[in-house]
């Protein structure tokens, strides 16, 4: 089979080389973007007088026919045509004749593939902003429903201080807001047009790159042709952002796995997001949360893999850069699946408020408040810390909790204790005593939810405006 680029060669490509170097098995995912970019390119060629109007119209009609074939699943991709660009161009030539070969005037596969990936990631970034918004909405609704639910707060996975469950959920709202903002910020670096850079040095044809950018809705055009065809920073940035999103999802997944265990029993995940055991009929396994936790590793791997590919490449394009796509596609699919599942998993999660309250009542997470109580009575904090440490040890040795102690027992550790210590130790009092900005007091959490809803409305407006502009 004759190659579209084969004029300089005297023999056919080795079959193993064709199979090893072809990218069509995975870059066919860029088919829609390749057609989109080609339509804008050929329109520009006509506008600049590089191709006659009749050729432009014939090529555009042919591209639309190819696009229809792609959408119907009728286009037969071949390894012999190597990649999505050559497969589409060969099909175009078969449909409309030699005039189809004029489409590649003034461009290279180097700037063509870069353009396809910019178009592809631009859509995905916006999609993931939308999915993060849905996840934040689910978290906010669950937080508002649990403004009076108290849960043990942990450090080192040891009981630390009681907090509102809503406060815990709002921590994830904040994490995902940072993720969302990183995606929004990265958009301006995805929203750049490389087309027109040619193979590396530009082109001798009098093209209009800014016209193509306007047609495709790009905000900027690459300033340097070498940079345009060799830049993969925008993919690395996406993979980095995706890795952080997955890391946050993985942390939440770990807590769901713990909380849904018999040992914790703080939550119950809906049956729709769990699976059973093939041998143990009583089991209800949090497989979605576990798999999100596990798939985080492959997203990290895709980031590290591309960074390793790029680290020693001289300018400009090198075949190594073909390795930029599979990891990107895999990360997109992995993140899509995780985010699409997570919002409904949160929304349908049952919160066992009684079990959470029981846990709070059966620990020493209110000990810090006794130290603060003694400090307010004039005892230096370090001395108060020692007093409470001894008090907790006494309780452990006598199998009781702080609220079980009599006032006489308290006074054996410090004469500063009065009967008001029992009010100080109540979980609601402990929570609401943290009445500082960002704290777990119920009024602070309510205000945090209100602020988060305002920020969420701004994100929704950004997404709405973008989608309207893109129509």
N, C-alpha and C positions, 0 to 999 in steps of 0.2 A: 504494500500500500504506500503510495507516494505521500510524503509529508508536505504540508503547506510551506515548510521552511527548508525543504530538502534540496534546493538547487545546488548548493555547494558540496553536497555529499555524493560519494561514488558507490556506496553500498547501503543496504537496508540496516536499520537499527537492530541489534541483537534482541531476540524476543525477551530474554531475561532482563536486559536493560530497559526495554519498554515497560515491562511489568514493574520493575523496581523504581523507575523515575516518574511513572504516570501518577497524576494526582486526581484523575477524574472520579475515582471511587469515593472521594470525600469532598472535593471542591465543587461537585455538582450542586451542592447546597447553595452555592452562590449564583445559580442560574438566573433567578429573577433580577438580582442586582446587576448581572452581566448584561442582560437585555436592557435594563434601565439606563446603564451607563452608555451602552452602544447607541441607543436612540438619541440621547443627548449629544453624543459625539458626532454622529452623522448629520444631525440637524445643524450643528455648528459648521461642519464642512460645507454644507450648502450655503449657509448664511455668509461665510467668508469667501464664497466663490471658488473653493477648492474642488468641489464636485458640482456637476450640473444638476439642476433641480430635478430632472427626470430620474437621474441615478439615485438621488437622495430619496425620492418618493418610493422608488422600487425597493431600495434597501430597507426603508422603514416598514413598508408593507410586508417584506420578507421576514423582518425581525418580529413583527407582530404574529406572523404565522408560526414562527419557531416558538414564541412565547406561548401560543395556544397549544402547541404540541407538548410543551413542557408541563403545562397545567393539566392537560389530559393524561399525562403520563405516557405519551407516545414517542417521545424522543429517545432513540437508542444511543446510549453513550458507549463509546469504544475506547479501549486503552490505547489503540493505535493513534487516536487523536489527542491523547495525552491529558488534556485538561478541559475545564469547562469552556474556556475561550475558543480553543480550536474545534471542539465539538460543535459549538454553536455556529462558528464561522463556516465550517465544512457543511453543516446542514443548510445554512443560508445559501451557500453557493450551489448546492444540489437543488434547492428550490427555485432560485431566480437566475442562476447562471453565473458567468464570470464577473458580472458587475458586483456580485457579493464580495469579491475579493478587494473591492475598493474601500470597504468599511474600515480596514485597518490603516488607512492612510493617516499619517500624522500621529500615530500612537504605537506603543509597544505593549507586549504582555506585562512588562514590568510595571508600567503606570496603570495598566488596565486592572490587574489583580489588586493593586493597592486601592484603587477606586472602589472595586467591588467590596472589599473588606471594610472600608470606611462606610459605605452605604449600609452594609449588613449590620455592623456594630452600632451605627447611629440608631437603627430601629430597636435593637436589643436594649440599649441603654434606656431608652424611653419606656420600653416594656417593663424593665425591672424597676424603674421608678414607680410605675403603676402597681406592681405587685408588692413593693414595700409599703406603699400607701395602704393597700388592703390589709396587710399584716398589722400595721400600726392601728388601723381602725378596729381590728379584732381585739388587740391588746387593750386599747382604750376602753372599749365596751366592757371587757372583763374586769378592768381596773375599777371602773365606776360601779360595777356590781359588787365589789369587794372592798369598799371603803371602810367597813367596820370589821373586816376579817384580819385577825392577827396571826402571824406565823413566826416561828423562830428565824431570826437572821443568823447567818453563819459566817465565820472566818475559819480557815483551815478545815472546813467541813465539821467544825465543832460549834455547838450552840454559843452564840455571842450575845445578841440583844434582840428583844422582840421588835418586830416591824409590821407595818401593814402589808398584807399580801398585794394590795394595790401599788404600794411603793416599790415592791419587788418587780412587779410587771412593768412599772414605769421606767425602770432601769433599762429594760429592753427597748422600750419606745425610744429612749434617748440613743441607744446604740444604733438602732435602725435608722434614726434620723440622720446620724452622722454618715451612715452608709448611703442614704438617699442623697445627701448633699455632696458626697464625693462623686456619685454618679452624675449629678447635675453639673458639677464643676468640670468633670472629665469630658462632658459633651462638646465643649468648645474645641477640644483637641481631636475629637473624632470628626467634628464638623469642618473638615478641611479637604479640599480637592487636590489629589495628586495628578489627575489626568492632564496630559499635555507635557509632562516631564519627559516623555519618550522613554528610551531605554535607560538613559542617565543624564543626557546633556540637552534635552529639549528637542525641537524639530525644526527643519528648514521650511516647513509649510507655515503660512501666515495664519495660524489658528488664533482663536479668541478663548482663552481659558476661563476668563471671568464670565463669558456668556454661558459656557458649560456649567460653571458653578451656580449661576443664577437658575438655569434650567433644573438642576438637580437639588436646588435648595441649600447649597453649601454656603456657610457664612464667610469662609476664607479660602484662599488658594495658597498652596505651598510656595514659598518664596524661592526655594532652591531646588533645582531638578534632581541633584544627587540625593538630597534629603528626602525628597518626595517619594522616590522609589525604594529607598533603603530604610525609611522610618517604620518601625513597628512599636514605637513607644505607646501608641494609642491602644494597641492590643495588650501590651504589658500592663498598662494602667488599668484596663478593664479586668484583666486576670487578677491583678492585685486587689482591686475593689471587690471582685467576686470572692476572693479568698477571705477577705475580712467579713463579708456578709455571711459566708459559710461558717466562719469561725464563731460568729455571734449565734447563728442558728444551732451550731454544734453545742455551744455552752448551754443554750436553752434546752436542747435535746437531752443533754446529760441530766439536767435538773428534772425534766419530765420523767426520765427513766427512774431516777431516784424517788421522786415524789409518788410515782404510781406503784412503787414496790410495796409489799406487805409491811415491810419495816417502817416505812414512812406513812403510806396511805393518805397522803395529803390531797391527791387528786385521783380521778379516774378518767382515763382517755376513752373516748367514744369507741364502740366496737368497730366502727367503720375505719378506724386508723390503727387497729391492732390485728394480730393474727394469733392462731392457736398452735398447739403442739401436735405433732403426728402420733405421739405416744402418751402424753400426759393430758388428759381431757380437762383438767382444771385450769390449765395455763391460759393467760391472756397477755401476750407479749407486745411491748411497745415498739414494734418493728419499724414503723415510719421514723420515729425519733432516733432509733439506733442506726438506721441506714443513712439518715441525714448526717449523723455524727461520723459515720464511716466514710461517706462520700466526700467529706471535707478534705480528706487526704489526697484524693485524686485531683481536686481543684488546686490544692497547693502544688502538686506535682506538675500540673500543666503550666503554672507560673514559673516554677524553677526550671522546667524543661526549656521553655522559650528563652529565658534569661541566659541559660547555658548555650543555646544555639547562637544567640546574637553576640555573645561577649567577645569574640575574636574575629568578627567579620569585617574585612576591609570594605570601603565604599566601592561600588554602590550595591547593585543586586547580586546575590549569590544563590545558587540552587538550594543551599542550606535553608533558605527562608521559606521554602515550601513547607517546612515543618511548623510554620506558624498557625496552620489552619485546624488540624485535627484536635489539638488541645483547646483551641478557642471554641470550636463547635461542641466539644465534649463538656466544657465548662458551661456554655450556654444551656445545654440540655439538662445538666445536673442542677444548675441554679434554678432553672424554670421549674423543674419537678419539685424541688425543695420548697420554694416560695409558694407555689400553687397549692401544696398540701398543708403548709404550716398555718395559714390563716384559718381555714376551717377546723383544723385540729385544735387550735386555741379556742375558737368560738364554741366548739362542742365539748370542751373539757369541763368535767364536773369537779367543783371545788368542795372538798370535805372540810367545811369550816369547823365542825365539832372536833374532828381529829387534830386540826391545827391548834385549836384552843387548848385541847388536852395536852398537846406537846409543850405549849408555852407554859402551862401551869406546872409542868413536871420537869423543870430544869432550873438552872441558876442564872438565866440570861438577864435577870433583873438585878444582878449583884452590883453592876456599875452604878446603879441609881442609889444604892445604899452608900457607896463611897461618896457620891456627889452630895448626898444628904448630910454626911458627917462633915464634908468640906464646908457646906453652907452653915454648919454649926461652929466653924472655926478651926477644925482639925486640918492640918496640912495634908494634901492629897496623898503623898507617899505613906504617911502613917495610916490614913484611911484605907488605902489599898491593902496594907498589911492586916488591918483589923478585919476587913471583909474576907480576905483570903483565909484567915483562921476561922471565921464564922462559917464559910462554905465547907471547910474541912470538917468542922464539927457536925454540920448537917449530913455530910456524906457518911461519916462514921456512925451517925445515929439514924440513918435511913429516913431523913426528912428533908423538906424543902424550906426555903426561907420564910414563906408565909405560914409554915407549920410551927415556927418557933414562938414561944411565949415572950412577953416583954421582959420577964426576968432573965430568960436565956440571952436575949439581946444585950441586956445590961451587963452581963458577965464579960462581954467583949468591949463595951464602951458605955460609960454613964451618960453619954450624949443622946442615946436612943430614947425616944418618947413614943407614946402610942400612935402618933401620926405616921410612924414608919410603915404601918400596914397599908395606908392609903398610897404611900409612895411606891410600894411594891406591886400594886395592882397593874396587870398588863396594859390596860387602857391608859393609866397614868404614865407608865414607863414610855409608851409610844408617844403620847401627846406632849410629854416633857421635851421631846426633840423638836421644839417649835422654832426652828431656824430655816432659812431659805435652803431648800434641797433636802430638808429633814423628813422624817417619817410621820410627824404629827398629822392628824387627819386633815386639818385645815390647810397645811402646807401641801399635802398630796392632792387635795381638791384643787388648789390653785395651780399646781403643776399640770394636772389634767386639763384645766382650762387653757393654760398656755400651750400645751401640746396640741390641743384641738385647733387653736389659732394657727399654729405652724403647719398643721396638717391641711388646713383649709388653703394656706398659701401654696403648699405642694400640689394640692388638687387643682388649684387655679393655674399653676405652671404647666401641669400636664394637660389640662383642658386647652389652654392657649396654644400649646405646642401642637396638639392633635388637630386643632382647627386650622392652624397655619399650614399644616402638612397636607391638608385635603387638596 
